Amino acid sequence: MAGGGGEETMRIYRLPTYIVIVLMTCMLSACAFGPNVIGRWQQVDGEDTLEFREDGTFTTVDNMGATAVGRYTLHADGTLYYAVTHTDIQKAELRPVDTFAIRIAGVRLRPFGNELVLSTEDSAQVEIYRRAEWF
């Protein structure tokens, strides 16, 4: 009889542990998923393009054809941390940038994930991009 009570007690203690593990896994999974920006984006009111890749790199080309590439991290709350590592302002070849700065932008996807609203920390301007291609 004492053995049966011990098993019952053990089950009671294991049940909350399993629940805690499941809840923590769900919470961590939810934190890992944020807006899905992977793909190529075309500016709605202009010719600029953005391309975000799964490996954490991005490329942007402005309306004059100048290219910038770098690395980014997108948090689940929509905060985008990015740093330009190479540019070709002269449109000749990509060269490392002189100063390396991490910048912050806010990213919000509109319903269905087809429009990206980008607002940078150093500008009140908001840019809207439409998804041109999924990767």
Protein Blocks (a to p, Z undefined) as FASTA:
>chain_A
ZZmmmmmmmmmmmmmmmmmmmmmmmmmmmmmpccdfbdcdddfkbcbdcdddfkopacdd
dfkopacdddddddfkopacdddfbdcfkomaccddfbdcdddddddddehhlaccdddf
kbcbdcddddfbdZZ
